[in-house]
Amino acid sequence: MAGAIIENMSSKKLVIFGVILLLFQALSFMVGGLIAPSPTSVMLYMANKCVDTAKSHQSTKWFMPWGPNKCEIIRSFDEAMAKKIEANNIVFAVHIPQQNMEMSPWFQFMLVILQLDIAFKMHNQIEEGALATVDVALAYRDDTLSEWTEMAHSVEQRELKCKFNTQKNYENEGRYYDCDLLPFMELGSVSHKYYLLNIRLPVHERKKINVGIGEVKDIQLVGIHQNGGFTKVWFAMKTFLTPSILIVLVWYWRRITLMTRPPVLLEKVIFALGISMTFINIPVEWFSVGFDWTWMLLFGDIRQGIFYSMLLSFWIIFCGEHLMDQTERNRFSIYWKQVGPIVFGSFCLFIFDMCERGVQLTNPFYSIWASDVGTELAMAFIVVAGICACLYFLFLCFMVFQVFRNISGKRSSLPAMSKARRLHYEGLIFRFKFLMLVTLFCAAMTVIFFIISQVMEGHWQWGSQKLELNSAFFTGIYGMWNLYVFAIMFLYAPSHKRYGDNQSGKMQLCNADVLGISQPSVMVKTHGVNVTNLPF
């Protein structure tokens, strides 16, 4: 086998292949932008104030805000004071979802954010660094007639970060503080139809529990879950792409094993990249529709981490194997200085993820953002990760520049060749440079689309058709990585084309010299003649 497909494929076929990939890339964006709804939905809940008349609070008693078993509701704390109801006897009840609606396993996850409506009082102001202690219990059921089953119960603390935007005087009493939203709960699956939250704000002056938090008037919750329609489109896309990548992965490795030489490092890394892409593609999320798998969010993060670590490592090795820097390559140990930080950073992100979502498997009310130390640690991780991503991209651009410079330096030998051979090698140089630019373009597009999705609205209006930008981002970038990995495995698979004895040896040696491939020579016998067999 003489070289790789990217080297021996005709220009016409290569253009057709590129156009097909471009059409699939456009289709992946259109699927998210025109077919799929917005990735997430937001629902607002106002907690109802229920009265717990029992002298000893029973943890097994659940307070419903509406329905046949509706609790005794008071409208305000002024009414509670008039009826001599203590704060410890008030339970904030929230039913998820709202009345005459139900949740679905297609929602995949549920994130709940807490907002306290606190009124300003001269004699009861919010102290600096005040902590709100929340006694919260979560229950579920799958029909409106069955009893509630407890799912989780915890006592959590959240630091209040509130500002009063006007002067603090008696004239402004009753105005509300401007308080930051507080992380409250995250569920890794939504396998039940109905959920019930009972929230208490216990007051204990001696222990200074909920003292100095101001006058709490109401509790509002913001529920965020994945749209069922988006989930179905996402699952369908993963189901379609999984066999596509798996088939080309098997085909690629079969061609490698048919060669009379062992696979080189670049071929092994491409195969590993294909495995990681297949791993992230496998639609195991289908099982989460029928099973209560709360660990799916954590599992998804692990799969993404493995893929991106492999992708970043592949780019380093891909560029390094085409550098003529007088370094013996084709050994993984050569790249430990570049790949080592990638592996270490991925491990740190895994530990960080386990510190939050790992704990949430047993306590959905836990959040690393709830404390100052956790918030600073989380922000530090995000900032460091962003800086490292930028530095990596700059380093990758530098390596690509070095490869281009080395290849351009070899162009001086082209004028001495015949016209046919010169055109052949100029075509090879153009193909390789174009592939490297596509690699940089894919990396840049991921960063750009992420920024756009954060700073712009969630959807655009495109004529009479609404374009969901966030959905297009998810499906488009996901499709782009699949197409990129597919193209790499296909173009770098050994070609089935053979050449004559002398032509084969000359072309292989010239390819290595012109393109700057620094892989070690592997001697194989072709029709009784020893030639240097290089994969590109």
Secondary structure, 3 states (H helix, E strand, C coil): CCCEHHHHCCHHHHHHHHHHHHHHHHHHHHHHHHHCCCCEEEEEEECEEEECCCCCCCCCCCCECCCCCECCEECCHHHHHHCCCCHHHEEEEEEECCCCCCCCHHHCCEEEEEEEEEECCCCCCECCCCEEEEEEEEEEECCCCCCCEEEEEEEEEEECCEECCCCCCHHHCCCECEECCEEEEEECCCCCCEEEEEEECCCECCCCECCCECEEEEEEEEEEEECHHHHHHHHHHHHHHHHHHHHHHHHHHHHHHCCCCCCCHHHHHHHHHHHHHHHHHCCCHHHHHHCCCCCHHHHHHHHHHHHHHHHHHHHHHHHHCCCCCCCCCCCHHHHHHHHHHHHHHHHHHHHHHHHHHHHHCCCCCCCHHHCHHHHHHHHHHHHHHHHHHHHHHHHHHHHHHHHHHHHHHHHHHCCCCCHHHHHHHHHHHHHHHHHHHHHHHHHHHHHHHHHHHHHCCCEEEECCEEEEHHHHHHHHHHHHHHHHHHHHHHHCCECCCCCCHHHHHHHHHHHHHHHCCCCCCCEEEECCEEEECCCC
